[in-house]
Amino acid sequence: MQFVRPADTSDMARAVYDLVQYRGMVYAEPHRDGPLWRFSASAARHRELAEAVRALRRP
């Protein structure tokens, strides 16, 4: 997995690539216990970035 920050944003947004295939965008949302991660196609929030990436890879 490779994470790329788009040049046109200062947000905690990253494009996710699996080798050369684009998988989607992940976003960090502020939370009192640390960021919650979500990806663009889902409203689900994840405490760990790895959990958000696993959800993104599911069919």
Secondary structure as UniProt FT lines:
FT   STRAND          2..4
FT   TURN            7..8
FT   STRAND          13..18
FT   TURN            19..20
FT   STRAND          21..29
FT   TURN            32..33
FT   STRAND          36..39
FT   TURN            40..41
FT   HELIX           49..57
//
